[in-house]
Amino acid sequence: MLKPMMLNCKLAWLQTHNLWRAGALRVLVSALVLAVAAITAVGFFTERVEIALSQQGALLLGGDLAVLADHEVPRAFVDNARKQGLAAVKTYEFPSMVVSGDSSQLVEIKAVEDNFPLRGNLTLADSLLDAGKLVKAAPNKGEAWIEPRLANLLNLRVGDKLAVGERDLVVTAILLREPSRGGDMFSFAPRLMMNAGDLAATKLIQYGSRVKYQLLLAGDARIVQRFHVQMKPELGRGERIEDLRNARPEIKLALDKAEQFLGLSAMVSVILAMVAMLLSSMPYIKQSLDMFALMRCFGAQQKTVLQVLTLQTLLIAFFSALLGIVIGYFAQSGLAHLAGSLFLDTLPPASPLPLAVGLLASLAMMTAVVLPHAWQMRKLTAMNILRRETLAQPISAQSKFLPATLVMAAMVFWQARDVKIALATIFAMLALCLIVFLFAYGLIYLARLLISLKPHNKTVSTISVGVQGLKTRLALSTVQMVGFSMGLMVLMLLALIRGDLLHNWQASLPADAPNRFVINIQPVQIDGINQFFTQQHIKDTTIFPMVKGRLVSKNDVVVKTAQWKDERARRLAEREFNLSWTAAMQSDNKLVAGRWWTAAGHGKPYLSLEQDLAKTLDIKLGDKLTFDVAGNPLTLTVTSLRKVDWDSMRANFFAVTPPGVLDNFSASYISSFYLPVGADLALNQLVKQYPNLTVIDVAALMQQVRGIMQRMSTAIEYVFVFSLITGVAVLYAALVATRDERVAEATLMRVFGASRRQVSIAYFTEFACIGLIAALVAAIAANILGFYISVQVLDIPFQFNLRLVAIAMFIATGAIPIAAWLGLRGFLNIPPRQLLNSI
């Protein structure tokens, strides 16, 4: 038993080696390697981030359990934790301005108690060039630890002072790494860490300040779990508990979306690779038949032939997977460099799981390609194979493509992890195939019509032959065009989003659109703020009041976040609203339903809501909403709905009442304004005068957003490079699959007097049409998607980018024919007699 198996293994190895040397396996293996590389690259990257989230859960929290609230954590939580022997520490996080000399900067302040952190270490340095050291401590009173970004922005060094509110702190260390910080996507302002004992002296936390209050706990796992179970029913509005399983849900949500999108991006490469493998499998099977025929002639049984084919399939799948995994591993390093820091500061080494996934994917794809042919050969005799009766009576298209289709569909569903997204992806690809087919058919008809109108000469006749070749192999050409159009479409769409949409948004703003927001204005500071506006000749600005209120009931029915399935609706219902009042509707608001109040409405319990908020929370005209405002119930009736132009960059509100309704409640104020160039010094003086103010630089914030978008789109392009390369593999697979047919065509053309130049023109025309249609479809699809994203999602003007379309069409109609010609030129120099002998 062992000896025949060893012989079969040897035969499979020798045949695989011979087929590789003959060139029959090169396209098939290349496509398989690219598919495995795409899958494993994305798999390694997302696995590293997931491992970091699971292994570093306590580090991301700063403890084993965190109680979070938008108000001071109730004393009962602290007392219960300490009673059970748990270590406890409070932290406070909020944005604010800090001042150094004549400069000011928005920072994210984190005030911590003395025993912070409970888990993990901080990395501190004495200078920006220092490698740093690990410490498990908090800043002392009077000290501040700052991130390198803040040190560079304000030109600070260790030993310098900076003003944090009304308290001067000394910079005693550079904070190189804080595990609980998260990645760049969640860190829009540089960090300043200080001792919570200095917080009262800063006077930064005023009414209306948005502060994230945290109680971090650490201790024995069983005690922590018991505390979680005991205190979960005691949670009030605006309070939640995070443990190691759901640490930093915003990071996990962002990772899930990234994993989903990158996975589907990799699936484009997989689908194209399987198409290339199907196309190149015919030459592979043809050359394998000679070996199988000899084996049958020398007495080999059908079982032996199938065993050799099975072993051959396993060998190809294993070594292709091995090479693909190696390429994928190195590729994920680049992906981690481009996008890894968006999620977490550092990523751990990859786990072996993507290795198994890549191997299984390779085996599944190779089996799906070979299985139909193996099934076809199971009943063939030696005479059948020698007579090539397997090729004279090919298997049906359904039988040939069914296993591959099932494997592709399974992989799409696996990567999407959502039935709707998977079905949408499959439907979109089918629609793209149909569109490409229709474009190809239309181009053929148009080209033949134009050729018929031209006087006939050799060049026109040769071009006509190229167009006819496209029609002859229309199904095969459609597959090639789909491959190229997918890759081009994504790259063009990313170019549109990254460049044009942001540029169009900025261009749509008036030259004097507000570029600064100032929040946390207290009533006694309004006169001083107005005086600043007057001195700086800042006009057309208003200071708006804000009163915090939490929605507690609608039409006397208690509002519970669980009643909404939509995540955004749950967040809106949970959050505190900023209620404001005004007599006249703002110019950037438009009434879409109901009536705006008149002077007689002063003090009446009326409410005007932003229409999208009302739609999300299913609020209609006439509904009575009850808000909890500083512990007091306030019931208001919805009398109007407004459409708000958020792009005006002016202060706007979801909920507005008439004047006089909120007079009995404490309020803070907000304003937006355009700060002229050169007025930064005066603004810094204002922040010095009123240190509790928080000034948000919109331009700097947008620059940060642009940088994140740049890195995200570069990472996506990085993955789609596999798609373009696989598209080239589809092209060469098509050339290999139709090589005999093209040799016969070229032979006949040469026999009937066609020159080598004319044959080249015919083939160049065919592939130029393929490139033209692929670029045209990609351009139309990318601009339609860009229009949708621009108008429906971002609500900004869209401008068709003719230059980008022209560049893409020029490159595609040139590069694709040249690549095809390089693959075909080998037999164009062969004399006609030699070609006739070869066929």
N, C-alpha and C positions, 0 to 999 in steps of 0.2 A: 504493500500500500504506500509506504514511504518513498520507495524508489520511483514509481510512476509520477508521484507528486513533485519530486525533485526534478525529474525530467521536464515536466510541464512548466515548472518555475524557470528552468533554464531556457526552454523554448520561448516563453513569454518575454524574458529579459532580452534574448537575442533579437527577437522580432521587434521589440520596442526600440532597441538600439538601432537596428537597420532602418526602421521607419523614420527615426529621427534624422539619421544621416541622409536619407532620401528626401527629407523635407516635408514629409506628409504630416508630421506631428507638430511642426514648429508653430503654426498659427493657432492650432487647437490648444497647445500647452501655454502659449503666450497669453491667450484670452483667459484661460483658467487661472493663471498666475495673477493677472491683473484683477480678476474678480475677488480672489482670496485676499490679495493685498488690500483692496478697498474695504472689504469686510473687517479684516483684522486691524487695520489702521484705526478705523472708527471704534471698533470693539476695544482695543487696547486703551485708547484715550478715555472713552466713557467709563471703562472699568476702573481706571486709575482714579478718576474723580469720585466714583461711587465708593471705592475702597477708602478713600480719604474721608468721605462723609461718615462711613460706618466706623472706621477705626478712630477718627478724630472727633467723634461726636461730643465727647466730654470737653475736648479742647475748643471746639467751636462754641460750646455753651459757656465755657469757663467754669464748669462744674458738672455734677451728675444730673442735676435737675434745675430748671429755671422757671420762676414765676414772673410773667411779664404783665405789665399794666400800663395804661395811659394816665394813671394817677398813682399816688403813693401806695405801695403794696400794703394791704391791711396788716396791722400789728399782730393779728391772730396767726398769720402764716409764720412770722418770725418766731413768735413764742412757741408754737407747736414744734417747729423744726429744732429749736435749741433744747426743748424739753425731751425730744427723742434722741439727742446726742449728735445731731447733724451740724456740720460746720456751715455757717451762713454768712453771706456778704452781700451788701447792696451796691448796685451801680446805677448811674444816671447818665443817659446819653441824649444829646440834643445839639442842634447846630447853633453857632453863635459867632460873633466877630471877635477877633483878637487884634490888638494894636501893638506895633513895635515902631517907635519913633514916629515918623510921618506916614507910615504904611499900615494898612489894615488888611485882614484876610478872613474869609469865611472858613471855619473849621468845624469838625465834628468832635465835640468835647465828650470825653468819657471820664466822669468822676467816680472814683472807686474807694471803698473802705480799705482799712489797713491790711486785712488778710487776703486781698485779691492777688493773684488768681488762686482759686481752689484746685484747679487742674491745669496742667501744662506750665510752660515757662514763657517769659518774655525775653526777647533778644534786644539788649541795649548796647550802645556804642558811645564813645567819648567824642567821636567826630564822624563826619560823613565818609571818611576813608577807612575807618576802623571796621574790622570784621565782626566785632561785637562779641558779647558773652551772654550766656543764659542766666537769668535771674528769676527767682520766684518771690517777688515783692511788689509793693505798690509805691508810688511817689510819696514822699513825706510832705507834711504841710508846708506850703510856700514853694513847692517844686512843681515843675511841669516837664513831662517827657513828650517830645514832638517827633513826628515822622520826618524823614529826609525831605519829602516834598514841601512841607511847611518851612523847614530850615532854608531851603533854596529860595522859596517865594519871598520870605521876609529877611533873607540874608542873616540868619541867626546861627550862633554857635553856642556851645556849652558855656554857661556862665553869664549869658545875656539875659536881660529882663524883658518881659512882655506883659501887657495889660490884658487881663481876662476879666471883663466887666469892671468892677471897681476894685479889683484885687490885683496887685502886681505879683507875678510869679517868676522864679528864676529857672531857666532851662538847665537841668542837671544831667540830661541824657538824650541821645537820639534813639527813638523807638524804631528799631529796624524791623521787628516782626512781632505781631500780636495774633496768635492763632484764631481768636474769636472774631477777627476783623472781617474775614471773607475775602473775596477777590475784588478786582478792579471794578466789576460790574455793580458792586454794592458799596463802593467807596468814592463818592463824588467829591468829597472835600477831605483834606488831610486831617489826620487824627492829632488831637492834643489830649494827653492823659494827665489827670490831676487828682489830688486827694479830695475825697468827699467832704473832709473837714473844712475845706476852703470855700465850699459851694455857697454857703450863706453869705460870706463876705463879698462874693462877686455880685450879688443881687441880680443875677441873670435870669433866674426862674421867677417870672412874673405871671400875672393872670393872662391866659391866652398862649403861654409858651407850650410848645409841643415837646414833651419829654418822654423818653422811653425809660420807665422804671423797671428795674430787674432785682429779683431776689435770687441769688445763686446758692445752691445747696450741694453738699458733697458728704459722702459717708458710706456705710455698708449698703450694698445693693438692695438687700431685703428691707432695710429701714427706709431707704429712699422710695422703694416701691410702695411700702405701706403708707408713707406720707402722701404720695401721689394719689392713692386710692381714697385716703381720708379727706384730703383737701379739694379734690376735684369737684364734689358737689357744692363746695363753699364758694366757688368762683363766681364773681359778679360780672356785670357788664364791663367790657374793656379789659378783662383779665383772662389769661390763658396760661397753660403749663406746657413747657417744651421739655422732652426728655431725650435720651440718647437716640431713640428711634426716629424722632421727628425734629432733630436739631436743625436749626436754620432752614425752615420750610421754603423760604424764598430762593435759597441756593438749589434745593432739590427740584423745585418747580422749573427754574431756569435750565437745570441740567436735563430734566425730562424732555423739555422742548428741544434743546440742542441735540440730545441723543436721538430723538424722533426724526428731526430734520436731517442730521448727518447720516443716520441710518438709511433713510429713503434716498438720500443723495448717493450713498454707496450702492443701493439697489439698482440705480440707473446703470452703473458700471456692470453689475451682475447680469442684468437683463441683456445688455448689449454683448457681454461676454458669451452668454449662452447662445445668442444669435450667431456670433462668430464661430462658436464651437459646432453648432448644427451645420453651418455652411461648410466648415472645413472637415466635418466628419466623413463626408462622401469620398473625398480623395483618400482619406485614412483607411476607410473600409475597402475601397477598391484595391489599394496596395496590400492590404491584409489578406485579401481573397487568394492571392497566388500562394501564400504560405499555407492557408487553410486547404487549398486544393491539393497541394503536394502532400500534406499530412493525411488527407482522406485517401489519396492514391496509394500511400504506403500503409494503409490499413488502420489509420486512426479513427476512433469512433467519434460520433457527434458529441458525446459527453466530453471527450478529450479536447476537441476543438473549442467547445464552450468554456471549458476550464481554463484553457490558454487565454482566451479572450477576456475572461473574468480577471485572471491574474494580471494581464496586460492593463486592464482598466484600473485595477488597484495600484499598480506601479505608477501609472501616469498620474492618478489622483494624489498619491502620497507625495511623490517628488515635486509635483506642481504646487501642492499645498505647502510643502516645506519651503520652497523658494518664495511663494507668495507671503507666507508668514514672516519670513526674514525681511522682505521688502516692506510689509505692513508694519513691522516693529520699528524699523528706522523711519518710516513715514509718520508714525504716530508721535515720534519725538518732535518732528516739525510742527505737527498739529498741536501738541501740548505747549510748544514754545509760542505759537500764535494765539491760542485761545485758552490754554490751561489757567493762566493767572486771572482770567475773567471770573472764574468760579472760586478758586482757592489760591492762597498764597504759594503753597508748595504741594506737589503731587507725589505720592509714594510710588514705588516700582509697580509695574503691571503684574497682574496675576496670570496663571496659566490658562484660565478659562477661554480667552479668545483663541488660544492655540487649538483647543478641541473644536471650537465653533468653526474655525477656518478649515480644519481637516474634514469635519462632517459636511461642510458646504461644498468642498472640493469633491468629495466622494459622491454627494447627491447630484451635483451638476454633471459629473462625468458619467455616472450611471444613467441619468436621464437622457444623455446624448447617445450612449452606446446601446442601451436596452432595446430600442426598436429594431436595430440591426441584428442584435443577438437573437431576438425573438423571431426575426425573419429567417435566420440561418438554422434554426433548430431542426428543421425537417429536410434540409437540402442534402442531396447526394453529391458525391465527388463530381459526377458528370454535370450536375446543375451549376456547380461552381466554375468548372472549366469552361462551360458554355456561357458564363456570365448571365445566367438566367435570373440571378438576383437583381441585376441591373436592368434587364429587359422588362422585368415585372416589378417595379419598385413598390414599396409599401405606400399606403395612402398617406396623404398629408396629415390627416387627423391622428393616425397611429404614430407617425414620425414625430409630431410636435406635442402630442398630449403629455408625455412624461415631463418634458422640459417646461411646458406651460404650468403644470401642477407644481413643480419645484419653484418656479419663479413666483407664482401666486403665494405659495406657502412662505417664501422668504419676505415678500412684501408685507404680508400680514404679521409676520414675526417682528420685523423691524418697526412697523407702524405702531403696533401695540394698541391699535384702535381700529375697529371694523370700518367706521365711516371714513377715516383717513386712508385706510388701505384701499377701500372700494373707490374712493375719489382718485387715488393715484393710478389705479388700474384703468379706470374710465378715462382719465386724462391722457394716458398713453395710447389707448385705443383711438381716442378722438384725434390725437396727433397723427397716428398712422393714416387715418382716413383723410385728414387734411392734406398730408403729404402726397398721398395717392392722387387726390383730386388735382392738386397743383401740378404734379408730374404729368397727368393725363392732359391737363389744360395746356401746359407748356409744349407737349408733343404736338397737339393739334395746332397751336399757334405757330410753332416753328415750321411745320409742314405747310401751313398756309402761306407763310412768308417765303418759303423756299419755292413754292409753286409760282409765285409772282415774279421771282427773279429770273433773269435769263440764265439758262443752264451753262455751266462751265465745270471744270474739274474740281475746283475748290467747293463750289456749292453742292455738287454731287457727293463729294466726300463728307461734307457736313451733314447732308441728308442721311448718309449711311450711319453716322454717329447717333443722330436722333432716332433712327429706326432701331438701333441697338438698345437704346433706352426703353423703347416700347417693347422690344422682344423680351427683355429681362426686367419688366416693370415691377414685378413682385420683389425681386432681388434688389433692384435699385431703390424701391420704397424703404426696405429695411435699412439700407445704407444711409439714405437721406434722414430717416428718423433718428439714427444714431448721431449723426453730425448735428442735426437741428436741436436735439436735446442739450448737448454740450454747449453749443453756441448760444442757445436761448438763455440758459442759466447764467453764463458769463456776461451776456449783454444786459440781462435784468439786474445783476449785481452792479454792473457799471452804471446803470441808470439810477438805481437806488442810492449808491454811494456818492455819486457825483451830481447828477441832474436834479434829483428830487430835493436834496438839501439846498442846492443852489437856488432852485425855484422857490423854495420856502423862504429863504432869506431875501430873494428878490421881491417877493410878494409883500414884504413888510415895508411900511413907510420909512423914509429916511430918519424920521424922528420918533420911531416906535420905541416904547419904553425899553430900556436895557438894564434897569435896576429895580428890584423889589425891596422894600423895607418893611419888616414885620416887627411885632412886639412893641409897637408905639403905645405908650401909656397916655391917658387923657391929659396929664399935666405937661406933656411934651409936644402937643399938637401945635401950639403957637411957635415954639422953637423950630419945628420942622417946616412950617409955612414960611417962617422968616428965612430959612435956608433956601427954599424954593425961590423966594423973591430975590435974594442976593445973587443967586446963580442964574437968574432970568429963565427959570424953568416954568413953563406955562402949561395950561391944559392938563392939570393933574388934580386929583382929589384924594383926600384921606378918608377911607371908609372904616366904619365901625365893625367889629366882629364880636359876637357873643356865642360861646360854645354851648351847644345843646345836643342831646342824644335822643334819637327817635325811639320812643318806648311803645307807642300803640298807634294803630290806624283804625279809625271808626270804632274806637273803644275795644278793639281786639289787640291783645299784647303781641308785639312784634318779636318773633324768634328767628334767629339766623338760620335755623334748620329748615325753615319753610321754603327757602330758595335753593335750587340746585346749582344755579350759576354762581361761580366763585366771586365774580365782581359784585353781584347783588348781595352776597353774604358780607363782603368787606364793607360795602356802603352802609348796610343796615347796622353793622357793628361799630362803625367809626362815629366820632363826634362831628356834627355839622357846625360850620361857621355860619351862624345866622347874622344877616346884616339888615339895614333898613335904608330906604331912600324914597324920596317923594316922586322923583321923575326917573323913568327907565333910562338906563345908560344907552348911549348911541350905538354901541356894538352889540346890543341885545335886540331881538326881534320877537314881538308877540305872535305866538302861533295858535293860542287857544285862550278863551276867557277874556276878561277885561282888566285893564290896569286901573288902580285906584285913583280917585280924585282927592282934592283937599279935604273933602268930607270923610275920607277914609282914615284920617289921622287917629291913631290909637285903636282902630278896629282890628280884630284878630284875623287878618287876611294873610295869605302866603302865596308867593309866586315861586314856582319851581322851574329849574332847568329841564327841558323836555326829555333828554336822554336819561337823566336820573329818574324822572317820573316813570318812564317806560321800563327801566330796569327793575324798579321796585313796585311796578304795577299800581302806580298812584294816578288817580284821575281827578278831574275837576269836581269840586264839591266834597272831596274826602276830608275828613277831620283828622289831623295829625297831632299827636301829643308828644311834646319834647320834655326831657328832663333837663332843666337849666339850673345849674348850681343847687340841685336837690329840690327844685320847685317845678311842678307840672305847668306846662304852657300849651294850651290847645289852640291850633290855628286851622282855618279852613282854606283849602287850595282854591284860589280864584282865578289863576292864570298860569299858563305855561310859556316859557321863553326859549328861544334858540339863542345860544351864546356863542359869539365869535371868539373862541379862546385864542386864536392866532393873533388877535390884536395886541397881545402881550400886556393888556391892562388888567387891573384887579377885577375879578368877577366872582360871583357866588352862585352856588347851587340853590340856596334858599334866601329869599328877600321878603321883608315885611314893610308895611307903611311906617312912617315915623311915629314915635310915641308908644309902640307896642313893647319895645325892649328897654325902655328908659329906666326901669327899676333894677336892671341887671348890670353887673360889672362888665365892661367891654375893653378890649384892646383894639388897636387900629392898624391898618395896612395901607400902603400906597405903592404905586408904580410910577416911574418917571424916566425921562431920557436925560442921562448925565452927559453933558458935552465933553468933548476931548479936552483934557487939561484940567478938569475940575475934580480930579481924584483927591487932591490935597485937601480941598474944602470938605469933601465927604468924609475923609479920615478924621478931620477936626470935629465933624458932627458926631461920629462914632465915639470919639474921645469924650465929647460933652455928654452923650447919652449912651453909655457902654452896654446897656441892655438891648439896644437895637440890633437886629440881624439884617444885614444887607446882602442880597443875593445878586451876584453878577451873572446875568442871563447869558451874556456873550461867552464868558469863561465856561459856564455850564454846558452850553452848546458845543464848545470846542472839545470838552471831555466826552460828550455823547458822540461827536463825530469820530473821535479816536477809537471809542469802543466799537462803533459801526464799522470802521475801517478794519479793525482786527477780526471782527466776526465775519465780514464779507470775504476777507482774505482767506480765512479758514475754510469757508464754504467753497471758494474758488479752488483751494488746495485739494479738496476732496473731488471736485468735478474735473480736475486734471485727469484723474483716472478715467472719467467718462470719455474725454476727448481722445485719450490714448486708445481706449477700447474701441472707440469709433473708427480709428485707423485700423485696428485689428479686424473689425467688421469689413472694412474696405478690402484688406488683403485676403481675408477669408473668402470674400466674394470673388476675388480674382483667382484664388486657388480653386474654388469650386467650379468656376466657369473657364478654367484654363484650357481644357481640351476643346471646348466649344469655340473659344477665341482663337486658338491655334488653327482650327479648321476654317474659321472665317477669314483669318489673315492669309492662310494658304490659298483659298479660293480667290481672294482679292489680288494676291500677288500673281497667281496663275493667269488671271484675266487682265494683267497689265498694270495693276496698281503699284505705285512706288512705295518705298518705305515711308516717305513723308506723308503720302495720302493715308496710309494705314494709321500712322501716328495721329494725324488730324482727326480721323474718324473716332478713335478712342478718346482723344483729348476732348472732343466735342461732347461725347457721352458723359464723361466724368465732370466736365465743366457744367453741364446741365444739372448733374447731381449736386454739385457744390452750390450752384445758383439757387436751386429750389430749397436746399437745406438752410442757406443763409436767409432767404426770403421768408420762409416759415418761421425761423428763429427770430427774425427782426419783428415780424408782425406779432408773434406770441409774446415776446419780451415787452413790446410797447403796449399791448393790451393789458398785460399784467401790471406794468408800470403805471398805466392810466388808472387801473382799478385801485392799486395801492395809494396812488397820489390823491385821487378824488374821493374814494369811499373810505379809506382807512386814515390817511393823513389830512384830508380836506385841504389840499394845497393845489395850486394850478399845475397843469401838466403841459409840457412842451415836447413835441415829437423831435427826437434827436436824429436828424437826417445824416449828420456826419458819422455817427456811430454805425448806422445802418450801412452807409456806403463803405466804410472801412471793413466791416464784417463780410459784406458781399464780395468785396475786392479780394480779401484774403482767402475766403472759402473757394471762390471760383478759380483762384490761381493755385492754391496749395493742394487741394484735393486732386485735380487733374495731374499735377506734377508728381504727387505721391503715387498715383495709379500708373502713370507712364514709367516711373522708375521700376515698378513691379512687372511691367509687361515688356520692357525694351529688350529683355534677353532674347526673345525669339523673333524680334522684328529684323534683326540682322542676319537671320538664317536664310539661305537661298531657298526658293520655292521647291526645288526638287527634294532637298533634304527635309522640308516640312511635310511634303507628300509622303515620303518614306516613313516619317514619324507617326503619321495617322493611318 
